[in-house]
């Protein structure tokens, strides 16, 4: 009986073993789960001009990912990629085992000319030197009205240099901003400049020779000359106006500029006529003579002397303008251009020996104007139009006209 029981148990184990073996052989294998990593796309620039090239880099968990494919507007592209057409482009990256990257937008604008900034002055740049900037485009064409920025703020051109390190750029609408121009300004050694005239008031068109010396009175032969901030030759052909002259050499500067006044040659047209004669003229002077009390009223008395071209004589016209009575009791002359209330007194013609040869003194017979146009480029002169004549039927016909520069005496315009 015991043997039969043991046999039954063994049979059961055998059946169970066969069953388990059969189940193991029929199990379906399961594939491992693949987790895609995130992918970050980075462009070295996102706002560019047509024709510029962009390089893309893909990263995952701060590590650079190689063998990525770049897609621009869903079309596979090279890396780096050159954008030839203006517009906006959507760029993504793909790589096996990674999710599709973020989208990078590239904006492409029309390619603009590039500004190129330089300075006219020789190096080194020293303190208080007037630095003149030149702006051109990348084709070498001069660009007018570009703004110069000093350390990010608009500055003047020419710029008065200050000791230190400075950064400049040039900007203008329609152009790409220039590269940064770094300028170092140092403390200079002094130079002193003189001319051959010994005085600083000369006439235009003269050849001015400048002599430059250092603090030891040694002549500096190769110094450059600048007039009003612009480089000139030495000798320099003088032009009318007020000028500041400096000399420069490496490490030197004229700390106190030489001031020069260059008088323009007068420009004029005119004549005076009397007794049937017409005399051409080439110069005139307006003189404030004094204040005159006439019938309890104070007037300003003026003389205009106009000289004949052949040096054979001159004409003098006397006239009055109002005078302003000041609170302190003094008077101020009213110049002829400030009033139409002119009283013409008389006109006289003199010969070369100062003998009076003609006179017309009936003031009611005169009609005339005196109009100051502007202060002349010649020191102490004004530019005015002046015309006086007797009325038709006057006892002694007379006429004078002088349009142009004339010297002013005893009065400041």
ChimeraX attribute file (.defattr): number of C-alpha atoms within 10 A of each C-alpha:
attribute: neighborCount
match mode: 1-to-1
recipient: residues
	/A:1	6
	/A:2	6
	/A:3	7
	/A:4	8
	/A:5	10
	/A:6	10
	/A:7	11
	/A:8	11
	/A:9	10
	/A:10	11
	/A:11	12
	/A:12	11
	/A:13	11
	/A:14	12
	/A:15	11
	/A:16	12
	/A:17	12
	/A:18	11
	/A:19	11
	/A:20	11
	/A:21	11
	/A:22	11
	/A:23	10
	/A:24	9
	/A:25	8
	/A:26	8
	/A:27	8
	/A:28	7
	/A:29	6
	/A:30	6
	/A:31	6
	/A:32	6
	/A:33	6
	/A:34	7
	/A:35	9
	/A:36	12
	/A:37	15
	/A:38	14
	/A:39	25
	/A:40	24
	/A:41	21
	/A:42	19
	/A:43	15
	/A:44	11
	/A:45	14
	/A:46	15
	/A:47	13
	/A:48	17
	/A:49	19
	/A:50	17
	/A:51	16
	/A:52	16
	/A:53	15
	/A:54	17
	/A:55	13
	/A:56	19
	/A:57	17
	/A:58	24
	/A:59	16
	/A:60	15
	/A:61	10
	/A:62	9
	/A:63	10
	/A:64	11
	/A:65	16
	/A:66	10
	/A:67	9
	/A:68	19
	/A:69	15
	/A:70	24
	/A:71	17
	/A:72	18
	/A:73	14
	/A:74	12
	/A:75	10
	/A:76	14
	/A:77	14
	/A:78	12
	/A:79	15
	/A:80	14
	/A:81	15
	/A:82	14
	/A:83	19
	/A:84	15
	/A:85	14
	/A:86	16
	/A:87	13
	/A:88	14
	/A:89	16
	/A:90	15
	/A:91	23
	/A:92	25
	/A:93	25
	/A:94	20
	/A:95	18
	/A:96	11
	/A:97	12
	/A:98	17
	/A:99	16
	/A:100	17
	/A:101	21
	/A:102	17
	/A:103	17
	/A:104	18
	/A:105	17
	/A:106	20
	/A:107	17
	/A:108	20
	/A:109	18
	/A:110	13
	/A:111	17
	/A:112	15
	/A:113	15
	/A:114	19
	/A:115	26
	/A:116	24
	/A:117	23
	/A:118	18
	/A:119	15
	/A:120	13
	/A:121	19
	/A:122	13
	/A:123	14
	/A:124	17
	/A:125	26
	/A:126	27
	/A:127	21
	/A:128	19
	/A:129	23
	/A:130	20
	/A:131	21
	/A:132	17
	/A:133	18
	/A:134	19
	/A:135	23
	/A:136	19
	/A:137	17
	/A:138	15
	/A:139	10
	/A:140	10
	/A:141	11
	/A:142	12
	/A:143	15
	/A:144	10
	/A:145	9
	/A:146	20
	/A:147	17
	/A:148	24
	/A:149	16
	/A:150	18
	/A:151	14
	/A:152	10
	/A:153	10
	/A:154	14
	/A:155	14
	/A:156	13
	/A:157	15
	/A:158	18
	/A:159	16
	/A:160	15
	/A:161	18
	/A:162	17
	/A:163	15
	/A:164	12
	/A:165	11
	/A:166	15
	/A:167	13
	/A:168	21
	/A:169	24
	/A:170	27
	/A:171	21
	/A:172	16
	/A:173	9
	/A:174	11
	/A:175	16
	/A:176	18
	/A:177	18
	/A:178	22
	/A:179	14
	/A:180	17
	/A:181	15
	/A:182	14
	/A:183	18
	/A:184	16
	/A:185	19
	/A:186	18
	/A:187	16
	/A:188	21
	/A:189	17
	/A:190	18
	/A:191	26
	/A:192	22
	/A:193	19
	/A:194	17
	/A:195	15
	/A:196	11
	/A:197	11
	/A:198	7
	/A:199	10
	/A:200	14
	/A:201	14
	/A:202	18
	/A:203	16
	/A:204	18
	/A:205	15
	/A:206	13
	/A:207	15
	/A:208	18
	/A:209	15
	/A:210	20
	/A:211	18
	/A:212	23
	/A:213	18
	/A:214	16
	/A:215	10
	/A:216	8
	/A:217	10
	/A:218	11
	/A:219	15
	/A:220	17
	/A:221	10
	/A:222	11
	/A:223	20
	/A:224	20
	/A:225	24
	/A:226	21
	/A:227	19
	/A:228	16
	/A:229	21
	/A:230	15
	/A:231	18
	/A:232	14
	/A:233	13
	/A:234	15
	/A:235	14
	/A:236	16
	/A:237	13
	/A:238	20
	/A:239	18
	/A:240	19
	/A:241	16
	/A:242	15
	/A:243	19
	/A:244	14
	/A:245	21
	/A:246	28
	/A:247	27
	/A:248	28
	/A:249	22
	/A:250	15
	/A:251	16
	/A:252	22
	/A:253	25
	/A:254	23
	/A:255	18
	/A:256	14
	/A:257	18
	/A:258	17
	/A:259	16
	/A:260	19
	/A:261	21
	/A:262	22
	/A:263	22
	/A:264	20
	/A:265	13
	/A:266	18
	/A:267	13
	/A:268	17
	/A:269	14
	/A:270	22
	/A:271	20
	/A:272	23
	/A:273	17
	/A:274	17
	/A:275	9
	/A:276	7
	/A:277	8
	/A:278	13
	/A:279	18
	/A:280	18
	/A:281	23
	/A:282	20
	/A:283	22
	/A:284	24
	/A:285	17
	/A:286	20
	/A:287	17
	/A:288	19
	/A:289	14
	/A:290	12
	/A:291	18
	/A:292	15
	/A:293	11
	/A:294	8
	/A:295	6
	/A:296	7
	/A:297	9
	/A:298	18
	/A:299	23
	/A:300	23
	/A:301	23
	/A:302	22
	/A:303	18
	/A:304	20
	/A:305	20
	/A:306	26
	/A:307	25
	/A:308	20
	/A:309	15
	/A:310	12
	/A:311	11
	/A:312	13
	/A:313	20
	/A:314	23
	/A:315	24
	/A:316	19
	/A:317	21
	/A:318	18
	/A:319	18
	/A:320	23
	/A:321	23
	/A:322	24
	/A:323	19
	/A:324	15
	/A:325	13
	/A:326	9
	/A:327	7
	/A:328	6
	/A:329	7
	/A:330	9
	/A:331	16
	/A:332	13
	/A:333	20
	/A:334	17
	/A:335	22
	/A:336	21
	/A:337	16
	/A:338	13
	/A:339	13
	/A:340	13
	/A:341	12
	/A:342	19
	/A:343	18
	/A:344	21
	/A:345	18
	/A:346	17
	/A:347	26
	/A:348	18
	/A:349	22
	/A:350	17
	/A:351	15
	/A:352	13
	/A:353	8
	/A:354	11
	/A:355	10
	/A:356	14
	/A:357	10
	/A:358	15
	/A:359	18
	/A:360	20
	/A:361	17
	/A:362	15
	/A:363	14
	/A:364	12
	/A:365	20
	/A:366	22
	/A:367	15
	/A:368	17
	/A:369	17
	/A:370	20
	/A:371	17
	/A:372	19
	/A:373	14
	/A:374	12
	/A:375	16
	/A:376	21
	/A:377	20
	/A:378	22
	/A:379	17
	/A:380	16
	/A:381	23
	/A:382	23
	/A:383	21
	/A:384	20
	/A:385	20
	/A:386	18
	/A:387	17
	/A:388	19
	/A:389	19
	/A:390	22
	/A:391	16
	/A:392	10
	/A:393	8
	/A:394	14
	/A:395	12
	/A:396	16
	/A:397	18
	/A:398	24
	/A:399	18
	/A:400	24
	/A:401	21
	/A:402	23
	/A:403	21
	/A:404	22
	/A:405	29
	/A:406	27
	/A:407	19
	/A:408	18
	/A:409	14
	/A:410	9
	/A:411	12
	/A:412	11
	/A:413	10
